[in-house]
Amino acid sequence: QSIVDIEAELAEYQQRQDELDTQRETQLHAVNDAVRAHSIASAALASEEHKLEQSARRREDLKQQIQELATSIEQDQQQLSEATMRRTSALESLDMLESEKSQIDEESETLRSNLDSARKQQDADRDAGQALAVRVESLRSTRAATEQNLDRLQTRMTQLQQRQAALDAELTGDEDLTLATLDQQLQAQLEAKLGGDQALRTAREQLSEIEQRLRAHEQERQQHDGRVQSLREQVQGEKMAAQEVLVRLKTIDEQMLEQHYELDTISAQLPAEAEVDTWASELSQIEQRLERLGPINLAAIDELAEQETRKQYLDEQHLDVTEALETLERAISKIDRETRSRFKETFDDVNTKVQQYFPRLFGGGHGSLEMTGDDLLSAGVLVNAQPPGKRVSSIQLLSGGEKALAAVALVFAFFELNPSPFCMLDEVDAPLDDANVGRFCQLVMEMSERVQFIFITHNKVTMEMSRQLMGVTMNEPGVSRLVAVDVQEAVELASV
């Protein structure tokens, strides 16, 4: 009976061990999930920090671009000033050509009047030619109708002649038809034929007369076209000559301006007895001097317009960049304000929690956080720790166990503000004595209501506080095995 009981107990223990293994696997999965969640949170934090760095770099790039645009605008303004000076010089030279241009405009107006008269005459001749063409077409239609009538009369005459022959053949046998009747019919047909011939001759004469008049009008029209073409060529030649004169005058005026000569001053200085040959020789010398000056930049006005267009474009770009920079600066200022506000609020909350947890972990004393500068975003954080009975101003002067407790106070302060489902501690209690371990475990027990703690420890006091133990044992040499123990259940079994 005892063997059966022992086997039953062994089976029960085996079943409980299987259940413990299942619970251990569940806990392992939960731990893995917690590790993954922590990794995801760390990656998200790194991503946000990277975005912040990118925003800072983008801001520096925008500042550099604005500086480059300002330099480019300054250069464009210098070029614009130079182009404005060249444009002013060109406009002054154009004013001197107004009188010559007026004379050329008068000559052009005279040529335009002659051309308009020639065009009106050409239009009248064209209208007359069109009327004659319509008349000729009408006469041609009449001629065609007359010829058709003549053909019908000739056909009719042939038929009558055939009929007459037939009647002559039948005359001997038909006494009722008289010869007088046949003569009357024949006479009527002959008169009709003669009338058709007369109408045909009249139509041919009219057609010949119209064709002669048409040829005369065609010759006259060709003569008018020749005169119009001659006038057009003359007008075109005059225009080219006028344009050439304008170009030459403009070139000479620009060259005189570059040489600081004025036409009115030179004319006033000429003596009344000046001879053409003498001044022609001097003019040749002046032309040689002008040739030595090189080509004149006639595209200054176009360059000025191009530079003005470019300046307008750059001004618009500068305005857009300035507005974008102002918007970005406002956004950065807003982000800085919100960041400072949130950081200050979070820092104060964490500092309050550190001040609460520090004396609980140390059994007294005082601990706090302090900013090392006025700028919240760039200043460092100093951890002040003063265990009971010591005068310490910096955490660097603490022992290993005291540093561990100060770090635990800071970590638990963070967990209190932003709790996580899991908290994993790796031999945090190793440098602590039993008294400090007890206070540490008491604080962990309180926080375990909100956070699940996972310990790696060799301290017996910490293991006694735990609810679930997991370890590694080696029943056989070289063969290790995971063992999970429910502390509460083990205590109940031990008390039986």
Phi, psi and omega in degrees: 000321180295324179295319179297319179295318180297317179297322178295317178297319178299318179297321179294316178298322179296319178297317179294324178295321176297319178297319178297322177298319179297316178297321178298316178299319178298316179296322178298317177299319179297320178297316179299318177298320179296319178297318179296318179298320178296321178296318179297317179296320178296319179296319178297319178297317178297322179296317179296320178296321178296319178297320179296319177296319178298319179298319178295317178296321179297321179296316178297319178298318179296320177298318179296318178298321179295318177298318178296318178296322178296319177297316179297320179295321178297317177297318179296324178294323176296314178298323179295321178297316178297316179295325178296320177297316179295322180294319178299319178297318180294321179294324177296321179291328179291328178298328182286346181267359185297319181296316179295322180295325179297317178297316180295325178296322178296316178297320179296323179295320177298316179295323178295323178296316178299319180294322178295320178297317179296321179293321178297317178297320179296319179296320178297316178297323180293320178296317178297318178298320179295321178296318177297321180297320178296318179297316179298319180296322178295317179294324177296320177296319178297318179298317180297319179295321179295317179298321177297319178297319179298318178298320179294321179296318179296320178296318179297321179296319178298317179298321180294321178297318177296321179294322179296319178297319179294323179291322178297323180290328182269355185297325182292331183261350184237103182274344183291327182275122185270157180289330181296320179297318179295321179296320179297317179297318180294320180297319179296321180291323178295319179296320178297321179294316180297321178297320178295320178297318181295317178297323179294318179295318179298316179296321179294322179295317178297319179296319179296318179296317180295320179296322177296315179297322179295319178295322179295316178294325178296317177297318180296321178295319177298322177296318178297318178300320178297317179296319179297316178298320178297318178295321178298315178298321179295316179297318179297319178297319179296320178297315179297319179296318179296319178297319178297319179297318179298316180297316180297316179297318179296318179296315181296317180296319178295319178295321178294322178294320178296328178272004178064040174253149175236135185295318181296319180295317180295318180297322179292331181278348181289134176286157181293331182266024181293137181258152184292317183298318181297314181287335175294320177297316178295324177297322177299318178296319178297320179297321177297319177296321178295323178296325179291340178290339181089180183291148179268137179281096179276354182265018182297320181295317178296320178296321178297315178299319179295318179293323177296319177298316179295320179297318178298317179297315180294324176298317178296317178297318179297320178296316179298315181295320179298315178297318179297320179295318178297318177298317180295319179295321177296318179295318180295319178298318179296317179297318179298317180297314180295320180296315179298318181296313181292320180296317180297319180296314180295318180299316179297319179295315179296318179298321178297316180294321178298318178296333177280315186282330185299308180294334178288322180283326182267351184075026182141194179082192184211138177220144182202169176249146183218135176282140181268359180207174180278328180280116184295331185277341182241348182284155176272176180239127179254131178264113176265125181227127178227092177297162181296132178084007181233155174247088183236132181254345182227149180291340181293339182269003180276163174283176181298316179295320179294321176298320180297316179294321178296320178295321178296320178299318179293317181295316180294330176295319176296318181293330179292324181279321182226078187292149177245154180299330183229152173221121183252125182241125185252098177051043176295328184274005183299315182274008185263149173274179186296323181294314179293324178297322179298315179294322178297314181293325179297318178292323178295320179299320179293319182282343181292348175292336182247335184229138176270121183263140175238120185252146161244110189211158172238009183273130183292323181297319179293319180293326177294329179283339185288156177263335183220129179246142175224130182214183181237129178235164182226092178290324179241148180300129178082359181238112179261156184213138177280137180232130178245134183230126171275114187298316181296318180292322178296322178295319179295320178293322182291331182278350181284000000 
